[in-house]
Structure formats: structure tokens, C-alpha cells
Amino acid sequence: MGRKKSFQQSEILKIISTVFVKYGFEGTSLDDLVKATGLLRGSLYSAFGSKRGMFIDALSENIKQQKDSEITITLVIIAMMELAAKDNTIRRLLKQWYKESASSNVKELLGRAVLKQSGILKEEEKNSHGK
């Protein structure tokens, strides 16, 4: 059974963000989002319009609230790798984030996050600790 119709959108966006971080955009199903949020499909569609709308709102909220957090950087990478080439709205959000990023080492943050997301950094850290 789903949650009541009224909900805190900011709290739902946090949950949605973690689902996209875990599975990526393409790998996230609407069922994943329904299960994680406890909301009905209709409530999600009513609030966000589409899976793309959910992702854009999650990315926007994270950029506003915590520009250089690990979850924001991971959402940025997902947006870059899966959506930016074919989506002008996503591309504009990413350009805005890049220009306004509070971190002077944004390229390093992105590089480390890509390595971590791919599993390479985890393996490298394991190997360096095991020597």
C-alpha cells in the first residue's frame, strides 16, 4: 500500500536520489522508485511528470542544497554519461553546476567519482591496503 497523498517533496527527492545513485538513470525502474518511496505510481507521476522529471528534480535539488557532496557528484556523473548528450535541460543544469561549483578541484572530484562508480578505485584501494 502506498503512502498518503501528501508528502514532503524534498524528502522524496532524497530517496529518489539514492535510487538513481544506486542503479543509474537507465537502470532505475519505476518499480524501484515506487518501492523506495512507498508512493503510488500516480502520485510520483503527478508530482514529477516522468522518470526524467524525477531525475531532473533530484539533480536540481542536490545541486542547490549540496553542490559538491558525493551524492551530487554521482548524480552529475550519471547525468553526463547517460543523458547530457541528448538532453538540453540536463546539459544546462550540468553547465550551471560546473560554473557554480564551490570546489576548486571539481575535475579531481569528478575523476575520483568516476573511478569509484566504475569499481576501479575500490579495487585499487583494496590492493594498496593489502600490500
Rosetta silent file (secondary structure, phi, psi, omega in degrees, C-alpha in Angstrom):
SEQUENCE: MGRKKSFQQSEILKIISTVFVKYGFEGTSLDDLVKATGLLRGSLYSAFGSKRGMFIDALSENIKQQKDSEITITLVIIAMMELAAKDNTIRRLLKQWYKESASSNVKELLGRAVLKQSGILKEEEKNSHGK
SCORE:     score description
SCORE:     0.000 S_00000001
   1 L     0.000  139.765 -177.641    0.000    0.000    0.000 S_00000001
   2 L   -82.006  168.528  176.480    1.317    3.479   -0.864 S_00000001
   3 L   -70.442  166.561  174.700    1.792    6.455    1.387 S_00000001
   4 L   -61.066  159.072 -175.517   -0.853    9.096    1.827 S_00000001
   5 L   -60.733  -36.136 -179.819   -1.082   11.587   -0.991 S_00000001
   6 L   -81.061  135.729  179.746    0.594   14.389    0.963 S_00000001
   7 L  -156.158  158.918  176.982    4.347   14.057    1.303 S_00000001
   8 L   -80.978  111.909 -177.588    7.428   16.194    1.697 S_00000001
   9 H   -60.001  -37.769 -179.566    8.796   16.570   -1.813 S_00000001
  10 H   -64.109  -37.205  177.992   12.301   17.310   -0.506 S_00000001
  11 H   -69.181  -40.435  178.100   12.303   14.045    1.469 S_00000001
  12 H   -64.804  -39.170  178.705   11.043   12.083   -1.539 S_00000001
  13 H   -63.835  -34.282  175.435   13.751   13.675   -3.708 S_00000001
  14 H   -62.712  -43.978  179.402   16.403   12.444   -1.248 S_00000001
  15 H   -65.100  -47.169  179.106   15.048    8.911   -1.579 S_00000001
  16 H   -58.160  -41.633  179.349   14.791    9.194   -5.368 S_00000001
  17 H   -58.537  -44.664 -178.481   18.383   10.466   -5.482 S_00000001
  18 H   -65.788  -33.247  177.756   19.687    7.419   -3.631 S_00000001
  19 H   -67.667  -45.896  178.083   17.855    5.097   -6.025 S_00000001
  20 H   -63.557  -37.237  177.602   19.347    6.829   -9.080 S_00000001
  21 H   -63.911  -39.800 -177.750   22.793    6.746   -7.451 S_00000001
  22 H   -69.963  -43.505 -171.732   22.442    3.015   -6.810 S_00000001
  23 H  -110.869  -10.034 -172.297   21.138    1.961  -10.246 S_00000001
  24 H    80.830  174.120 -179.595   21.890    4.852  -12.628 S_00000001
  25 H   -71.826  -54.233 -177.005   19.196    6.507  -14.723 S_00000001
  26 H   -64.331  -34.169 -177.716   18.702    3.742  -17.272 S_00000001
  27 H   -79.265  -11.053 -179.971   18.978    1.017  -14.633 S_00000001
  28 L   -88.106  125.870  176.391   16.319    2.552  -12.393 S_00000001
  29 L   -98.848  161.739  176.058   12.801    1.297  -12.985 S_00000001
  30 H   -62.157  -34.914  176.754    9.624    2.998  -11.910 S_00000001
  31 H   -60.434  -38.313  176.632    9.045   -0.028   -9.671 S_00000001
  32 H   -60.149  -42.999 -178.067   12.362    0.748   -7.918 S_00000001
  33 H   -70.215  -39.915  177.126   11.180    4.303   -7.263 S_00000001
  34 H   -62.478  -47.158 -178.568    7.718    3.198   -6.107 S_00000001
  35 H   -62.736  -44.899 -176.971    9.230    0.633   -3.737 S_00000001
  36 H   -67.817  -40.400 -176.126   11.806    3.048   -2.303 S_00000001
  37 H   -86.209  -24.953 -175.116    9.413    5.967   -1.789 S_00000001
  38 L    77.184    7.326  179.149    6.339    3.992   -0.788 S_00000001
  39 L   -93.236  157.599  175.125    4.290    6.223   -3.082 S_00000001
  40 L   -77.337  154.695  177.849    1.912    5.059   -5.761 S_00000001
  41 H   -51.700  -46.903 -178.400    2.892    5.431   -9.416 S_00000001
  42 H   -59.076  -37.562  178.484    0.163    8.002   -9.913 S_00000001
  43 H   -67.238  -41.169  178.320    1.483   10.120   -7.045 S_00000001
  44 H   -64.622  -46.317  179.548    5.008   10.053   -8.478 S_00000001
  45 H   -64.415  -38.496  179.345    3.787   10.932  -11.963 S_00000001
  46 H   -63.393  -39.834 -177.686    1.536   13.664  -10.576 S_00000001
  47 H   -78.532  -35.958 -170.225    4.421   15.241   -8.648 S_00000001
  48 H  -121.990  -13.784  176.974    7.215   14.821  -11.212 S_00000001
  49 L    87.657  -42.997 -175.697    5.646   14.016  -14.595 S_00000001
  50 L  -167.022  172.750  175.242    8.059   11.248  -15.605 S_00000001
  51 H   -61.857  -40.593  176.786   11.168    9.337  -14.588 S_00000001
  52 H   -59.641  -43.846  177.880   13.175   12.040  -16.372 S_00000001
  53 H   -60.503  -39.188  177.128   11.316   14.686  -14.346 S_00000001
  54 H   -63.226  -43.646 -179.400   12.194   12.834  -11.148 S_00000001
  55 H   -65.223  -46.314 -179.634   15.854   12.727  -12.134 S_00000001
  56 H   -60.291  -44.722  179.321   15.963   16.407  -13.116 S_00000001
  57 H   -65.303  -39.802  178.367   14.290   17.453   -9.861 S_00000001
  58 H   -64.522  -45.441  178.996   16.619   15.220   -7.816 S_00000001
  59 H   -62.453  -47.050  179.969   19.684   16.582   -9.618 S_00000001
  60 H   -59.791  -45.876 -178.892   18.483   20.195   -9.269 S_00000001
  61 H   -63.181  -43.035  179.241   17.710   19.797   -5.572 S_00000001
  62 H   -66.157  -40.109  177.901   21.094   18.219   -4.858 S_00000001
  63 H   -62.049  -42.143  179.639   22.907   20.924   -6.816 S_00000001
  64 H   -66.913  -43.766 -171.083   21.054   23.606   -4.820 S_00000001
  65 H   -86.165  -35.195 -173.696   21.487   22.010   -1.418 S_00000001
  66 L  -153.267   74.559 -172.454   24.906   20.347   -1.567 S_00000001
  67 L   -47.763  -43.889 -172.128   26.890   21.182   -4.705 S_00000001
  68 L  -112.523   20.722  178.311   29.976   19.080   -4.019 S_00000001
  69 L   -72.750  162.159 -179.858   28.593   16.201   -1.959 S_00000001
  70 H   -60.612  -41.108 -179.323   29.292   12.631   -3.019 S_00000001
  71 H   -66.461  -39.471  178.053   25.662   12.046   -3.963 S_00000001
  72 H   -65.202  -45.704  179.465   25.564   15.216   -6.103 S_00000001
  73 H   -59.915  -41.194  179.468   28.822   14.328   -7.853 S_00000001
  74 H   -66.095  -42.082  176.072   27.482   10.829   -8.564 S_00000001
  75 H   -62.955  -38.340  177.018   24.221   12.230   -9.964 S_00000001
  76 H   -60.831  -44.645  179.833   26.267   14.640  -12.102 S_00000001
  77 H   -63.883  -44.024  177.183   28.269   11.717  -13.499 S_00000001
  78 H   -58.903  -44.731  179.144   25.100    9.741  -14.229 S_00000001
  79 H   -61.518  -43.369  179.776   23.670   12.806  -15.978 S_00000001
  80 H   -63.599  -47.250 -172.707   26.866   13.276  -18.008 S_00000001
  81 H   -77.524  -33.105 -172.068   27.218    9.654  -19.028 S_00000001
  82 H  -107.446  -22.783 -169.401   23.587    8.734  -19.642 S_00000001
  83 L  -128.951  -33.639 -168.731   21.631   11.874  -20.503 S_00000001
  84 H   -58.825  -36.547 -176.436   23.592   15.040  -21.323 S_00000001
  85 H   -62.110  -27.355 -175.812   24.400   14.188  -24.932 S_00000001
  86 H  -120.241    9.027 -174.969   20.717   14.086  -25.869 S_00000001
  87 L  -135.224  106.628 -177.786   19.052   16.339  -23.283 S_00000001
  88 H   -62.732  -36.637  179.861   19.486   20.134  -23.361 S_00000001
  89 H   -63.174  -45.699  178.303   17.866   20.642  -19.949 S_00000001
  90 H   -62.644  -44.924 -178.873   20.308   18.239  -18.302 S_00000001
  91 H   -60.125  -42.252  177.611   23.220   19.817  -20.162 S_00000001
  92 H   -62.688  -42.933  177.493   22.213   23.309  -18.941 S_00000001
  93 H   -60.193  -42.819 -179.443   21.969   22.054  -15.351 S_00000001
  94 H   -66.404  -40.840  177.516   25.416   20.486  -15.613 S_00000001
  95 H   -62.836  -42.756  178.523   26.947   23.655  -17.069 S_00000001
  96 H   -62.185  -46.233  179.355   25.394   25.706  -14.272 S_00000001
  97 H   -59.121  -45.047 -177.802   26.690   23.252  -11.650 S_00000001
  98 H   -62.255  -45.054 -179.801   30.190   23.329  -13.149 S_00000001
  99 H   -64.767  -36.802 -174.406   30.320   27.143  -13.229 S_00000001
 100 H   -96.647    0.255 -175.846   28.996   27.494   -9.689 S_00000001
 101 L   -55.969  131.853 -178.204   30.824   24.579   -8.100 S_00000001
 102 L   -73.810  -18.550 -175.594   32.247   25.603   -4.740 S_00000001
 103 L   -90.439  132.196  177.612   35.177   23.262   -5.143 S_00000001
 104 L   -78.255  -15.564 -179.402   38.287   24.435   -6.937 S_00000001
 105 L  -108.812   42.177 -176.358   39.217   20.810   -7.599 S_00000001
 106 H   -59.415  -36.641  179.926   35.966   19.836   -9.344 S_00000001
 107 H   -65.455  -39.661  177.229   37.829   17.931  -12.068 S_00000001
 108 H   -66.226  -42.900  177.170   39.611   15.829   -9.470 S_00000001
 109 H   -57.934  -45.283  179.405   36.324   15.182   -7.643 S_00000001
 110 H   -64.039  -44.167  179.923   34.715   14.054  -10.891 S_00000001
 111 H   -60.435  -47.074  179.099   37.666   11.850  -11.799 S_00000001
 112 H   -63.719  -39.645 -179.676   37.706   10.121   -8.414 S_00000001
 113 H   -66.588  -38.371  176.911   33.933    9.686   -8.510 S_00000001
 114 H   -63.767  -44.733  178.130   34.080    8.099  -11.975 S_00000001
 115 H   -62.182  -40.057  179.345   36.777    5.703  -10.774 S_00000001
 116 H   -67.919  -45.525 -179.170   34.732    4.873   -7.685 S_00000001
 117 H   -60.174  -36.497 -178.837   31.498    4.435   -9.650 S_00000001
 118 H   -79.556  -11.248 -178.718   33.218    2.036  -12.049 S_00000001
 119 L    91.877   -9.237 -177.403   34.645   -0.020   -9.195 S_00000001
 120 H   -66.624  -44.618 -177.825   38.247    0.706  -10.200 S_00000001
 121 H   -64.112  -38.910  178.671   39.016    2.917   -7.207 S_00000001
 122 H   -61.527  -44.526  179.553   37.668    0.331   -4.761 S_00000001
 123 H   -64.135  -42.863 -179.243   39.906   -2.348   -6.278 S_00000001
 124 H   -62.342  -43.815  179.341   42.905   -0.010   -6.257 S_00000001
 125 H   -64.949  -39.870  178.185   42.352    0.890   -2.590 S_00000001
 126 H   -61.583  -46.268 -178.793   41.967   -2.795   -1.661 S_00000001
 127 H   -64.742  -37.944 -178.721   45.201   -3.698   -3.463 S_00000001
 128 H   -72.443  -28.702  178.151   47.169   -0.854   -1.861 S_00000001
 129 H   -79.585  -25.675 -177.646   46.000   -1.849    1.633 S_00000001
 130 H   -82.618  -10.473 -177.297   46.812   -5.497    1.023 S_00000001
 131 L   -85.160    0.000    0.000   50.469   -4.852    0.119 S_00000001
